């Protein structure tokens, strides 16, 4: 993950965005990233540009950076992604990104009034203007919808918004902000998050041909394959790193800007072992060991892995006191998916033995197996 700047022109209520004038990564730092990774590992690598607002770096930065990464690491299989609010997307910049076929992630919290209440006045119009530029240049855009303690009560309006506009979305629960005087104000309660996930599962199953909710795909994939497939539900240690604007290396983009979480710097070309031996690296592995010990009796441990380490240990100043506090929500949705899948599986076996009873019950919920077949086919 490359973080060109921590600056952001927006001022979302539940975020810790910095000022637009924050420093921007230099091309010299990008060159050091390339030199570092040439001998770091040989396996494929995905570069995700994140922030702050990464498009503040401008078209020239991406034109040169993408060329440096592609040419300098051609011995590896390279992929790119970028997360942006789209405000700073220009036709010139869109063309640069399109030349490398970079998928974009953006953020909308639902209908304009609700979105702007949470994300700042004018956010919706600016993001949708950028979205039109992205579409005009053939760029794929998928949205992240952050559910807060406020917006969760409008979940039906939010789902209908994405459904009516044909937009693919992924949801995030608002977290307590580590840099806010009232960190819990917007944070989504874990139990409410669990109920929200079950609600979204039902809505997705009812509208599979009209909408895609990526989290539900990921959660079903976890249960079906028996392993985590996205960063929240997998051991990210040693496989995910973030490079901040000054070249500092962190375990994840969420830690960027927090000095106590620096693992090294790209200018020193640290090895995998160097990063693992840093204080931040050791703490990440201690969390992994904690999960192995404390969660060993949980039936979901193989694909949950205690959830997100940041959620678990950043709010406690690095002290490991528990797993991801959203554990309650994860168990709720994993149990729901597992129970439904098992009932459908055993029900289908029963129907094969008794074909005259093959009609489903009138109150039967839409099926998980149909969704899994859709995921496999895509």
Secondary structure as UniProt FT lines:
FT   STRAND          2..3
FT   TURN            13..14
FT   TURN            20..21
FT   HELIX           27..38
FT   TURN            39..40
FT   STRAND          45..50
FT   HELIX           54..57
FT   HELIX           59..72
FT   TURN            73..75
FT   STRAND          78..83
FT   TURN            87..88
FT   HELIX           91..99
FT   TURN            100..101
FT   STRAND          103..107
FT   HELIX           112..119
FT   TURN            121..122
FT   HELIX           123..136
FT   TURN            137..138
FT   STRAND          141..147
FT   TURN            149..150
FT   HELIX           151..154
FT   HELIX           155..164
FT   TURN            165..166
FT   STRAND          169..173
FT   TURN            178..179
FT   TURN            181..184
FT   HELIX           190..206
FT   TURN            207..210
FT   HELIX           214..225
FT   HELIX           231..233
FT   TURN            237..239
FT   STRAND          242..243
FT   TURN            245..246
FT   STRAND          248..250
FT   HELIX           253..255
FT   TURN            256..257
FT   HELIX           259..261
FT   STRAND          264..265
FT   HELIX           266..268
FT   HELIX           272..276
FT   HELIX           279..294
FT   TURN            296..297
FT   TURN            299..300
FT   HELIX           301..304
FT   TURN            305..306
FT   HELIX           309..313
FT   TURN            314..318
FT   TURN            325..326
FT   HELIX           327..353
FT   HELIX           355..357
FT   TURN            362..363
FT   HELIX           368..377
//
